[in-house]
Amino acid sequence: MALKAFDNVLILKQPEFDFQRTVVVAGEVRYPGTYSLRTKTDRLADLVTRAGGLTARAYPEGSGSCAP
């Protein structure tokens, strides 16, 4: 449908819509890469778990939040 001069367009907001947020997990994890946040409360430890966990060479104490 083509709009004409003086037409009004109403765009309704979807309250549950939110842009997908992604983070890059790199370093000593098994599967480094880009991961989407599933919830607004996802923590670094959640992402490390989704990335397959830390490798044997990792230094978890250095992160401050991923210590086993």
PDB file of N, H, CA, C and O in Angstrom:
ATOM      1  N   MET A   1       0.850  -1.162   0.000  1.00  0.00           N
ATOM      2  CA  MET A   1       0.000   0.000   0.000  1.00  0.00           C
ATOM      3  C   MET A   1       0.903   1.235   0.000  1.00  0.00           C
ATOM      4  O   MET A   1       1.780   1.377   0.853  1.00  0.00           O
ATOM      5  N   ALA A   2       0.689   2.075  -0.914  1.00  0.00           N
ATOM      6  H   ALA A   2      -0.022   1.960  -1.607  1.00  0.00           H
ATOM      7  CA  ALA A   2       1.481   3.300  -1.011  1.00  0.00           C
ATOM      8  C   ALA A   2       0.862   4.385  -0.140  1.00  0.00           C
ATOM      9  O   ALA A   2      -0.359   4.536  -0.095  1.00  0.00           O
ATOM     10  N   LEU A   3       1.704   5.133   0.546  1.00  0.00           N
ATOM     11  H   LEU A   3       2.696   5.011   0.510  1.00  0.00           H
ATOM     12  CA  LEU A   3       1.221   6.247   1.365  1.00  0.00           C
ATOM     13  C   LEU A   3       1.030   7.483   0.503  1.00  0.00           C
ATOM     14  O   LEU A   3       1.742   7.707  -0.476  1.00  0.00           O
ATOM     15  N   LYS A   4       0.070   8.257   0.892  1.00  0.00           N
ATOM     16  H   LYS A   4      -0.508   8.076   1.687  1.00  0.00           H
ATOM     17  CA  LYS A   4      -0.212   9.508   0.182  1.00  0.00           C
ATOM     18  C   LYS A   4       0.031  10.668   1.141  1.00  0.00           C
ATOM     19  O   LYS A   4       0.145  10.474   2.351  1.00  0.00           O
ATOM     20  N   ALA A   5       0.108  11.849   0.599  1.00  0.00           N
ATOM     21  H   ALA A   5       0.016  12.006  -0.384  1.00  0.00           H
ATOM     22  CA  ALA A   5       0.306  13.044   1.416  1.00  0.00           C
ATOM     23  C   ALA A   5      -0.774  13.125   2.485  1.00  0.00           C
ATOM     24  O   ALA A   5      -1.947  12.871   2.211  1.00  0.00           O
ATOM     25  N   PHE A   6      -0.384  13.474   3.687  1.00  0.00           N
ATOM     26  H   PHE A   6       0.569  13.681   3.910  1.00  0.00           H
ATOM     27  CA  PHE A   6      -1.248  13.649   4.852  1.00  0.00           C
ATOM     28  C   PHE A   6      -1.796  12.333   5.420  1.00  0.00           C
ATOM     29  O   PHE A   6      -2.661  12.371   6.295  1.00  0.00           O
ATOM     30  N   ASP A   7      -1.320  11.172   4.952  1.00  0.00           N
ATOM     31  H   ASP A   7      -0.617  11.141   4.241  1.00  0.00           H
ATOM     32  CA  ASP A   7      -1.687   9.897   5.562  1.00  0.00           C
ATOM     33  C   ASP A   7      -1.042   9.819   6.940  1.00  0.00           C
ATOM     34  O   ASP A   7       0.032  10.379   7.156  1.00  0.00           O
ATOM     35  N   ASN A   8      -1.676   9.145   7.848  1.00  0.00           N
ATOM     36  H   ASN A   8      -2.549   8.690   7.673  1.00  0.00           H
ATOM     37  CA  ASN A   8      -1.140   8.908   9.182  1.00  0.00           C
ATOM     38  C   ASN A   8      -0.785   7.438   9.317  1.00  0.00           C
ATOM     39  O   ASN A   8      -1.526   6.566   8.860  1.00  0.00           O
ATOM     40  N   VAL A   9       0.349   7.168   9.943  1.00  0.00           N
ATOM     41  H   VAL A   9       0.950   7.876  10.314  1.00  0.00           H
ATOM     42  CA  VAL A   9       0.773   5.793  10.185  1.00  0.00           C
ATOM     43  C   VAL A   9       0.902   5.612  11.686  1.00  0.00           C
ATOM     44  O   VAL A   9       1.574   6.394  12.359  1.00  0.00           O
ATOM     45  N   LEU A  10       0.259   4.585  12.205  1.00  0.00           N
ATOM     46  H   LEU A  10      -0.288   3.950  11.658  1.00  0.00           H
ATOM     47  CA  LEU A  10       0.308   4.286  13.635  1.00  0.00           C
ATOM     48  C   LEU A  10       1.156   3.039  13.824  1.00  0.00           C
ATOM     49  O   LEU A  10       0.845   1.981  13.277  1.00  0.00           O
ATOM     50  N   ILE A  11       2.231   3.163  14.603  1.00  0.00           N
ATOM     51  H   ILE A  11       2.483   4.022  15.048  1.00  0.00           H
ATOM     52  CA  ILE A  11       3.107   2.028  14.897  1.00  0.00           C
ATOM     53  C   ILE A  11       2.985   1.747  16.387  1.00  0.00           C
ATOM     54  O   ILE A  11       3.349   2.569  17.228  1.00  0.00           O
ATOM     55  N   LEU A  12       2.463   0.562  16.688  1.00  0.00           N
ATOM     56  H   LEU A  12       2.168  -0.105  16.005  1.00  0.00           H
ATOM     57  CA  LEU A  12       2.249   0.197  18.089  1.00  0.00           C
ATOM     58  C   LEU A  12       3.520  -0.403  18.678  1.00  0.00           C
ATOM     59  O   LEU A  12       4.257  -1.117  17.997  1.00  0.00           O
ATOM     60  N   LYS A  13       3.760  -0.110  19.926  1.00  0.00           N
ATOM     61  H   LYS A  13       3.161   0.469  20.479  1.00  0.00           H
ATOM     62  CA  LYS A  13       4.932  -0.620  20.624  1.00  0.00           C
ATOM     63  C   LYS A  13       4.611  -1.990  21.199  1.00  0.00           C
ATOM     64  O   LYS A  13       3.522  -2.213  21.728  1.00  0.00           O
ATOM     65  N   GLN A  14       5.568  -2.908  21.092  1.00  0.00           N
ATOM     66  H   GLN A  14       6.453  -2.727  20.663  1.00  0.00           H
ATOM     67  CA  GLN A  14       5.436  -4.212  21.711  1.00  0.00           C
ATOM     68  C   GLN A  14       6.211  -4.185  23.023  1.00  0.00           C
ATOM     69  O   GLN A  14       7.441  -4.131  23.006  1.00  0.00           O
ATOM     70  N   PRO A  15       5.522  -4.222  24.154  1.00  0.00           N
ATOM     71  CA  PRO A  15       6.221  -4.068  25.439  1.00  0.00           C
ATOM     72  C   PRO A  15       7.256  -5.155  25.719  1.00  0.00           C
ATOM     73  O   PRO A  15       8.230  -4.890  26.424  1.00  0.00           O
ATOM     74  N   GLU A  16       7.082  -6.361  25.195  1.00  0.00           N
ATOM     75  H   GLU A  16       6.290  -6.576  24.622  1.00  0.00           H
ATOM     76  CA  GLU A  16       8.028  -7.442  25.474  1.00  0.00           C
ATOM     77  C   GLU A  16       9.229  -7.421  24.531  1.00  0.00           C
ATOM     78  O   GLU A  16      10.163  -8.201  24.714  1.00  0.00           O
ATOM     79  N   PHE A  17       9.223  -6.532  23.511  1.00  0.00           N
ATOM     80  H   PHE A  17       8.464  -5.898  23.362  1.00  0.00           H
ATOM     81  CA  PHE A  17      10.323  -6.480  22.550  1.00  0.00           C
ATOM     82  C   PHE A  17      11.542  -5.815  23.159  1.00  0.00           C
ATOM     83  O   PHE A  17      11.440  -4.795  23.840  1.00  0.00           O
ATOM     84  N   ASP A  18      12.691  -6.407  22.903  1.00  0.00           N
ATOM     85  H   ASP A  18      12.775  -7.236  22.350  1.00  0.00           H
ATOM     86  CA  ASP A  18      13.958  -5.829  23.316  1.00  0.00           C
ATOM     87  C   ASP A  18      15.004  -6.258  22.294  1.00  0.00           C
ATOM     88  O   ASP A  18      14.952  -7.381  21.793  1.00  0.00           O
ATOM     89  N   PHE A  19      15.940  -5.390  21.984  1.00  0.00           N
ATOM     90  H   PHE A  19      15.982  -4.478  22.391  1.00  0.00           H
ATOM     91  CA  PHE A  19      16.983  -5.741  21.041  1.00  0.00           C
ATOM     92  C   PHE A  19      17.845  -6.860  21.610  1.00  0.00           C
ATOM     93  O   PHE A  19      18.130  -6.895  22.807  1.00  0.00           O
ATOM     94  N   GLN A  20      18.255  -7.770  20.737  1.00  0.00           N
ATOM     95  H   GLN A  20      18.023  -7.741  19.764  1.00  0.00           H
ATOM     96  CA  GLN A  20      19.107  -8.866  21.160  1.00  0.00           C
ATOM     97  C   GLN A  20      20.488  -8.309  21.496  1.00  0.00           C
ATOM     98  O   GLN A  20      21.063  -7.528  20.738  1.00  0.00           O
ATOM     99  N   ARG A  21      20.995  -8.720  22.631  1.00  0.00           N
ATOM    100  H   ARG A  21      20.528  -9.354  23.247  1.00  0.00           H
ATOM    101  CA  ARG A  21      22.314  -8.260  23.072  1.00  0.00           C
ATOM    102  C   ARG A  21      23.294  -9.408  22.955  1.00  0.00           C
ATOM    103  O   ARG A  21      22.996 -10.539  23.339  1.00  0.00           O
ATOM    104  N   THR A  22      24.453  -9.110  22.428  1.00  0.00           N
ATOM    105  H   THR A  22      24.696  -8.191  22.116  1.00  0.00           H
ATOM    106  CA  THR A  22      25.467 -10.141  22.268  1.00  0.00           C
ATOM    107  C   THR A  22      26.764  -9.711  22.936  1.00  0.00           C
ATOM    108  O   THR A  22      27.042  -8.521  23.085  1.00  0.00           O
ATOM    109  N   VAL A  23      27.541 -10.694  23.331  1.00  0.00           N
ATOM    110  H   VAL A  23      27.315 -11.660  23.211  1.00  0.00           H
ATOM    111  CA  VAL A  23      28.861 -10.454  23.905  1.00  0.00           C
ATOM    112  C   VAL A  23      29.846 -11.420  23.253  1.00  0.00           C
ATOM    113  O   VAL A  23      29.462 -12.494  22.790  1.00  0.00           O
ATOM    114  N   VAL A  24      31.092 -11.035  23.221  1.00  0.00           N
ATOM    115  H   VAL A  24      31.404 -10.163  23.597  1.00  0.00           H
ATOM    116  CA  VAL A  24      32.139 -11.901  22.682  1.00  0.00           C
ATOM    117  C   VAL A  24      32.885 -12.507  23.857  1.00  0.00           C
ATOM    118  O   VAL A  24      33.422 -11.790  24.701  1.00  0.00           O
ATOM    119  N   VAL A  25      32.915 -13.832  23.905  1.00  0.00           N
ATOM    120  H   VAL A  25      32.478 -14.415  23.220  1.00  0.00           H
ATOM    121  CA  VAL A  25      33.647 -14.549  24.941  1.00  0.00           C
ATOM    122  C   VAL A  25      34.927 -15.054  24.290  1.00  0.00           C
ATOM    123  O   VAL A  25      34.886 -15.829  23.335  1.00  0.00           O
ATOM    124  N   ALA A  26      36.063 -14.608  24.815  1.00  0.00           N
ATOM    125  H   ALA A  26      36.096 -13.978  25.591  1.00  0.00           H
ATOM    126  CA  ALA A  26      37.356 -14.984  24.243  1.00  0.00           C
ATOM    127  C   ALA A  26      38.285 -15.415  25.364  1.00  0.00           C
ATOM    128  O   ALA A  26      37.995 -15.209  26.542  1.00  0.00           O
ATOM    129  N   GLY A  27      39.382 -16.005  24.992  1.00  0.00           N
ATOM    130  H   GLY A  27      39.617 -16.173  24.034  1.00  0.00           H
ATOM    131  CA  GLY A  27      40.368 -16.411  25.994  1.00  0.00           C
ATOM    132  C   GLY A  27      40.302 -17.896  26.256  1.00  0.00           C
ATOM    133  O   GLY A  27      39.989 -18.682  25.362  1.00  0.00           O
ATOM    134  N   GLU A  28      40.594 -18.275  27.467  1.00  0.00           N
ATOM    135  H   GLU A  28      40.849 -17.637  28.194  1.00  0.00           H
ATOM    136  CA  GLU A  28      40.722 -19.679  27.829  1.00  0.00           C
ATOM    137  C   GLU A  28      39.379 -20.335  28.160  1.00  0.00           C
ATOM    138  O   GLU A  28      39.153 -20.797  29.278  1.00  0.00           O
ATOM    139  N   VAL A  29      38.497 -20.362  27.159  1.00  0.00           N
ATOM    140  H   VAL A  29      38.681 -19.986  26.251  1.00  0.00           H
ATOM    141  CA  VAL A  29      37.245 -21.121  27.236  1.00  0.00           C
ATOM    142  C   VAL A  29      37.265 -22.133  26.100  1.00  0.00           C
ATOM    143  O   VAL A  29      38.001 -21.964  25.128  1.00  0.00           O
ATOM    144  N   ARG A  30      36.465 -23.179  26.218  1.00  0.00           N
ATOM    145  H   ARG A  30      35.867 -23.316  27.007  1.00  0.00           H
ATOM    146  CA  ARG A  30      36.492 -24.234  25.201  1.00  0.00           C
ATOM    147  C   ARG A  30      35.953 -23.781  23.852  1.00  0.00           C
ATOM    148  O   ARG A  30      36.483 -24.166  22.810  1.00  0.00           O
ATOM    149  N   TYR A  31      34.907 -22.970  23.864  1.00  0.00           N
ATOM    150  H   TYR A  31      34.476 -22.657  24.710  1.00  0.00           H
ATOM    151  CA  TYR A  31      34.285 -22.539  22.608  1.00  0.00           C
ATOM    152  C   TYR A  31      34.152 -21.026  22.570  1.00  0.00           C
ATOM    153  O   TYR A  31      33.057 -20.501  22.771  1.00  0.00           O
ATOM    154  N   PRO A  32      35.254 -20.308  22.315  1.00  0.00           N
ATOM    155  CA  PRO A  32      35.170 -18.859  22.248  1.00  0.00           C
ATOM    156  C   PRO A  32      34.266 -18.443  21.081  1.00  0.00           C
ATOM    157  O   PRO A  32      34.164 -19.142  20.073  1.00  0.00           O
ATOM    158  N   GLY A  33      33.632 -17.316  21.242  1.00  0.00           N
ATOM    159  H   GLY A  33      33.714 -16.748  22.061  1.00  0.00           H
ATOM    160  CA  GLY A  33      32.784 -16.819  20.168  1.00  0.00           C
ATOM    161  C   GLY A  33      31.797 -15.783  20.662  1.00  0.00           C
ATOM    162  O   GLY A  33      31.909 -15.274  21.777  1.00  0.00           O
ATOM    163  N   THR A  34      30.829 -15.480  19.815  1.00  0.00           N
ATOM    164  H   THR A  34      30.738 -15.893  18.909  1.00  0.00           H
ATOM    165  CA  THR A  34      29.807 -14.499  20.130  1.00  0.00           C
ATOM    166  C   THR A  34      28.584 -15.218  20.691  1.00  0.00           C
ATOM    167  O   THR A  34      28.101 -16.182  20.097  1.00  0.00           O
ATOM    168  N   TYR A  35      28.090 -14.755  21.821  1.00  0.00           N
ATOM    169  H   TYR A  35      28.483 -13.972  22.303  1.00  0.00           H
ATOM    170  CA  TYR A  35      26.942 -15.362  22.489  1.00  0.00           C
ATOM    171  C   TYR A  35      25.880 -14.303  22.750  1.00  0.00           C
ATOM    172  O   TYR A  35      26.190 -13.155  23.069  1.00  0.00           O
ATOM    173  N   SER A  36      24.631 -14.709  22.610  1.00  0.00           N
ATOM    174  H   SER A  36      24.380 -15.641  22.351  1.00  0.00           H
ATOM    175  CA  SER A  36      23.512 -13.820  22.901  1.00  0.00           C
ATOM    176  C   SER A  36      23.149 -13.938  24.369  1.00  0.00           C
ATOM    177  O   SER A  36      23.155 -15.029  24.938  1.00  0.00           O
ATOM    178  N   LEU A  37      22.834 -12.806  24.973  1.00  0.00           N
ATOM    179  H   LEU A  37      22.830 -11.919  24.511  1.00  0.00           H
ATOM    180  CA  LEU A  37      22.341 -12.838  26.343  1.00  0.00           C
ATOM    181  C   LEU A  37      20.914 -13.367  26.304  1.00  0.00           C
ATOM    182  O   LEU A  37      20.101 -12.900  25.506  1.00  0.00           O
ATOM    183  N   ARG A  38      20.604 -14.333  27.155  1.00  0.00           N
ATOM    184  H   ARG A  38      21.264 -14.712  27.803  1.00  0.00           H
ATOM    185  CA  ARG A  38      19.258 -14.915  27.183  1.00  0.00           C
ATOM    186  C   ARG A  38      18.315 -14.090  28.038  1.00  0.00           C
ATOM    187  O   ARG A  38      17.129 -13.967  27.731  1.00  0.00           O
ATOM    188  N   THR A  39      18.846 -13.527  29.109  1.00  0.00           N
ATOM    189  H   THR A  39      19.809 -13.626  29.359  1.00  0.00           H
ATOM    190  CA  THR A  39      18.024 -12.703  30.002  1.00  0.00           C
ATOM    191  C   THR A  39      18.834 -11.472  30.399  1.00  0.00           C
ATOM    192  O   THR A  39      20.037 -11.395  30.148  1.00  0.00           O
ATOM    193  N   LYS A  40      18.162 -10.528  31.013  1.00  0.00           N
ATOM    194  H   LYS A  40      17.185 -10.591  31.216  1.00  0.00           H
ATOM    195  CA  LYS A  40      18.846  -9.323  31.485  1.00  0.00           C
ATOM    196  C   LYS A  40      19.690  -9.606  32.722  1.00  0.00           C
ATOM    197  O   LYS A  40      20.487  -8.766  33.141  1.00  0.00           O
ATOM    198  N   THR A  41      19.516 -10.789  33.306  1.00  0.00           N
ATOM    199  H   THR A  41      18.869 -11.472  32.965  1.00  0.00           H
ATOM    200  CA  THR A  41      20.253 -11.127  34.519  1.00  0.00           C
ATOM    201  C   THR A  41      21.395 -12.119  34.255  1.00  0.00           C
ATOM    202  O   THR A  41      22.002 -12.615  35.204  1.00  0.00           O
ATOM    203  N   ASP A  42      21.702 -12.419  32.969  1.00  0.00           N
ATOM    204  H   ASP A  42      21.210 -12.015  32.198  1.00  0.00           H
ATOM    205  CA  ASP A  42      22.828 -13.298  32.673  1.00  0.00           C
ATOM    206  C   ASP A  42      24.109 -12.729  33.280  1.00  0.00           C
ATOM    207  O   ASP A  42      24.345 -11.521  33.249  1.00  0.00           O
ATOM    208  N   ARG A  43      24.934 -13.628  33.836  1.00  0.00           N
ATOM    209  H   ARG A  43      24.742 -14.609  33.862  1.00  0.00           H
ATOM    210  CA  ARG A  43      26.196 -13.226  34.445  1.00  0.00           C
ATOM    211  C   ARG A  43      27.359 -13.778  33.634  1.00  0.00           C
ATOM    212  O   ARG A  43      27.169 -14.621  32.758  1.00  0.00           O
ATOM    213  N   LEU A  44      28.537 -13.308  33.922  1.00  0.00           N
ATOM    214  H   LEU A  44      28.691 -12.622  34.633  1.00  0.00           H
ATOM    215  CA  LEU A  44      29.735 -13.789  33.246  1.00  0.00           C
ATOM    216  C   LEU A  44      29.866 -15.303  33.417  1.00  0.00           C
ATOM    217  O   LEU A  44      30.216 -16.002  32.467  1.00  0.00           O
ATOM    218  N   ALA A  45      29.597 -15.803  34.589  1.00  0.00           N
ATOM    219  H   ALA A  45      29.313 -15.235  35.361  1.00  0.00           H
ATOM    220  CA  ALA A  45      29.697 -17.240  34.842  1.00  0.00           C
ATOM    221  C   ALA A  45      28.737 -18.023  33.947  1.00  0.00           C
ATOM    222  O   ALA A  45      29.072 -19.120  33.499  1.00  0.00           O
ATOM    223  N   ASP A  46      27.547 -17.477  33.681  1.00  0.00           N
ATOM    224  H   ASP A  46      27.275 -16.586  34.045  1.00  0.00           H
ATOM    225  CA  ASP A  46      26.585 -18.132  32.793  1.00  0.00           C
ATOM    226  C   ASP A  46      27.151 -18.235  31.374  1.00  0.00           C
ATOM    227  O   ASP A  46      27.015 -19.264  30.713  1.00  0.00           O
ATOM    228  N   LEU A  47      27.780 -17.166  30.922  1.00  0.00           N
ATOM    229  H   LEU A  47      27.891 -16.329  31.459  1.00  0.00           H
ATOM    230  CA  LEU A  47      28.353 -17.166  29.576  1.00  0.00           C
ATOM    231  C   LEU A  47      29.541 -18.111  29.470  1.00  0.00           C
ATOM    232  O   LEU A  47      29.701 -18.792  28.456  1.00  0.00           O
ATOM    233  N   VAL A  48      30.363 -18.160  30.488  1.00  0.00           N
ATOM    234  H   VAL A  48      30.233 -17.607  31.311  1.00  0.00           H
ATOM    235  CA  VAL A  48      31.502 -19.085  30.485  1.00  0.00           C
ATOM    236  C   VAL A  48      30.994 -20.523  30.439  1.00  0.00           C
ATOM    237  O   VAL A  48      31.569 -21.359  29.743  1.00  0.00           O
ATOM    238  N   THR A  49      29.944 -20.812  31.159  1.00  0.00           N
ATOM    239  H   THR A  49      29.477 -20.132  31.724  1.00  0.00           H
ATOM    240  CA  THR A  49      29.348 -22.151  31.131  1.00  0.00           C
ATOM    241  C   THR A  49      28.843 -22.480  29.734  1.00  0.00           C
ATOM    242  O   THR A  49      29.082 -23.576  29.229  1.00  0.00           O
ATOM    243  N   ARG A  50      28.148 -21.541  29.108  1.00  0.00           N
ATOM    244  H   ARG A  50      27.954 -20.650  29.518  1.00  0.00           H
ATOM    245  CA  ARG A  50      27.652 -21.762  27.754  1.00  0.00           C
ATOM    246  C   ARG A  50      28.775 -21.896  26.745  1.00  0.00           C
ATOM    247  O   ARG A  50      28.605 -22.534  25.706  1.00  0.00           O
ATOM    248  N   ALA A  51      29.917 -21.303  27.038  1.00  0.00           N
ATOM    249  H   ALA A  51      30.056 -20.785  27.882  1.00  0.00           H
ATOM    250  CA  ALA A  51      31.081 -21.404  26.163  1.00  0.00           C
ATOM    251  C   ALA A  51      31.880 -22.677  26.424  1.00  0.00           C
ATOM    252  O   ALA A  51      33.009 -22.806  25.951  1.00  0.00           O
ATOM    253  N   GLY A  52      31.317 -23.598  27.158  1.00  0.00           N
ATOM    254  H   GLY A  52      30.400 -23.493  27.542  1.00  0.00           H
ATOM    255  CA  GLY A  52      31.967 -24.891  27.386  1.00  0.00           C
ATOM    256  C   GLY A  52      32.836 -24.953  28.611  1.00  0.00           C
ATOM    257  O   GLY A  52      33.475 -25.975  28.862  1.00  0.00           O
ATOM    258  N   GLY A  53      32.878 -23.890  29.381  1.00  0.00           N
ATOM    259  H   GLY A  53      32.359 -23.060  29.177  1.00  0.00           H
ATOM    260  CA  GLY A  53      33.701 -23.881  30.583  1.00  0.00           C
ATOM    261  C   GLY A  53      35.117 -23.421  30.302  1.00  0.00           C
ATOM    262  O   GLY A  53      35.498 -23.173  29.158  1.00  0.00           O
ATOM    263  N   LEU A  54      35.868 -23.316  31.351  1.00  0.00           N
ATOM    264  H   LEU A  54      35.559 -23.517  32.280  1.00  0.00           H
ATOM    265  CA  LEU A  54      37.254 -22.862  31.255  1.00  0.00           C
ATOM    266  C   LEU A  54      38.165 -24.017  30.863  1.00  0.00           C
ATOM    267  O   LEU A  54      37.879 -25.177  31.160  1.00  0.00           O
ATOM    268  N   THR A  55      39.264 -23.689  30.193  1.00  0.00           N
ATOM    269  H   THR A  55      39.496 -22.747  29.952  1.00  0.00           H
ATOM    270  CA  THR A  55      40.255 -24.704  29.855  1.00  0.00           C
ATOM    271  C   THR A  55      41.170 -24.934  31.057  1.00  0.00           C
ATOM    272  O   THR A  55      41.092 -24.226  32.061  1.00  0.00           O
ATOM    273  N   ALA A  56      42.027 -25.927  30.935  1.00  0.00           N
ATOM    274  H   ALA A  56      42.090 -26.503  30.120  1.00  0.00           H
ATOM    275  CA  ALA A  56      42.972 -26.239  32.013  1.00  0.00           C
ATOM    276  C   ALA A  56      43.978 -25.107  32.214  1.00  0.00           C
ATOM    277  O   ALA A  56      44.543 -24.967  33.299  1.00  0.00           O
ATOM    278  N   ARG A  57      44.204 -24.305  31.186  1.00  0.00           N
ATOM    279  H   ARG A  57      43.746 -24.419  30.305  1.00  0.00           H
ATOM    280  CA  ARG A  57      45.175 -23.207  31.270  1.00  0.00           C
ATOM    281  C   ARG A  57      44.575 -21.935  31.843  1.00  0.00           C
ATOM    282  O   ARG A  57      45.301 -20.968  32.074  1.00  0.00           O
ATOM    283  N   ALA A  58      43.283 -21.909  32.076  1.00  0.00           N
ATOM    284  H   ALA A  58      42.693 -22.694  31.889  1.00  0.00           H
ATOM    285  CA  ALA A  58      42.608 -20.699  32.541  1.00  0.00           C
ATOM    286  C   ALA A  58      43.015 -20.346  33.972  1.00  0.00           C
ATOM    287  O   ALA A  58      43.440 -21.205  34.745  1.00  0.00           O
ATOM    288  N   TYR A  59      42.878 -19.085  34.298  1.00  0.00           N
ATOM    289  H   TYR A  59      42.533 -18.387  33.670  1.00  0.00           H
ATOM    290  CA  TYR A  59      43.157 -18.581  35.643  1.00  0.00           C
ATOM    291  C   TYR A  59      41.866 -17.954  36.171  1.00  0.00           C
ATOM    292  O   TYR A  59      41.695 -16.737  36.093  1.00  0.00           O
ATOM    293  N   PRO A  60      40.952 -18.777  36.710  1.00  0.00           N
ATOM    294  CA  PRO A  60      39.629 -18.285  37.102  1.00  0.00           C
ATOM    295  C   PRO A  60      39.678 -17.215  38.200  1.00  0.00           C
ATOM    296  O   PRO A  60      38.806 -16.347  38.250  1.00  0.00           O
ATOM    297  N   GLU A  61      40.671 -17.266  39.065  1.00  0.00           N
ATOM    298  H   GLU A  61      41.380 -17.970  39.024  1.00  0.00           H
ATOM    299  CA  GLU A  61      40.771 -16.272  40.129  1.00  0.00           C
ATOM    300  C   GLU A  61      40.988 -14.866  39.574  1.00  0.00           C
ATOM    301  O   GLU A  61      40.680 -13.878  40.240  1.00  0.00           O
ATOM    302  N   GLY A  62      41.513 -14.779  38.365  1.00  0.00           N
ATOM    303  H   GLY A  62      41.764 -15.582  37.824  1.00  0.00           H
ATOM    304  CA  GLY A  62      41.776 -13.490  37.748  1.00  0.00           C
ATOM    305  C   GLY A  62      40.524 -12.781  37.265  1.00  0.00           C
ATOM    306  O   GLY A  62      40.550 -11.573  37.026  1.00  0.00           O
ATOM    307  N   SER A  63      39.431 -13.514  37.118  1.00  0.00           N
ATOM    308  H   SER A  63      39.410 -14.495  37.312  1.00  0.00           H
ATOM    309  CA  SER A  63      38.194 -12.909  36.609  1.00  0.00           C
ATOM    310  C   SER A  63      37.383 -12.285  37.742  1.00  0.00           C
ATOM    311  O   SER A  63      36.631 -11.336  37.517  1.00  0.00           O
ATOM    312  N   GLY A  64      37.527 -12.795  38.920  1.00  0.00           N
ATOM    313  H   GLY A  64      38.138 -13.566  39.103  1.00  0.00           H
ATOM    314  CA  GLY A  64      36.771 -12.265  40.045  1.00  0.00           C
ATOM    315  C   GLY A  64      35.378 -12.829  40.184  1.00  0.00           C
ATOM    316  O   GLY A  64      34.745 -12.645  41.224  1.00  0.00           O
ATOM    317  N   SER A  65      34.867 -13.528  39.140  1.00  0.00           N
ATOM    318  H   SER A  65      35.382 -13.677  38.295  1.00  0.00           H
ATOM    319  CA  SER A  65      33.493 -14.029  39.259  1.00  0.00           C
ATOM    320  C   SER A  65      33.288 -15.417  38.694  1.00  0.00           C
ATOM    321  O   SER A  65      32.179 -15.944  38.789  1.00  0.00           O
ATOM    322  N   CYS A  66      34.294 -16.033  38.113  1.00  0.00           N
ATOM    323  H   CYS A  66      35.194 -15.605  38.035  1.00  0.00           H
ATOM    324  CA  CYS A  66      34.115 -17.340  37.510  1.00  0.00           C
ATOM    325  C   CYS A  66      34.812 -18.450  38.270  1.00  0.00           C
ATOM    326  O   CYS A  66      34.931 -19.565  37.760  1.00  0.00           O
ATOM    327  N   ALA A  67      35.264 -18.177  39.448  1.00  0.00           N
ATOM    328  H   ALA A  67      35.167 -17.272  39.862  1.00  0.00           H
ATOM    329  CA  ALA A  67      35.961 -19.193  40.219  1.00  0.00           C
ATOM    330  C   ALA A  67      35.026 -20.365  40.472  1.00  0.00           C
ATOM    331  O   ALA A  67      33.851 -20.157  40.778  1.00  0.00           O
ATOM    332  N   PRO A  68      35.526 -21.602  40.349  1.00  0.00           N
ATOM    333  CA  PRO A  68      34.667 -22.778  40.538  1.00  0.00           C
ATOM    334  C   PRO A  68      34.099 -22.923  41.918  1.00  0.00           C
ATOM    335  O   PRO A  68      33.365 -23.874  42.187  1.00  0.00           O
TER     336      PRO A  68
END
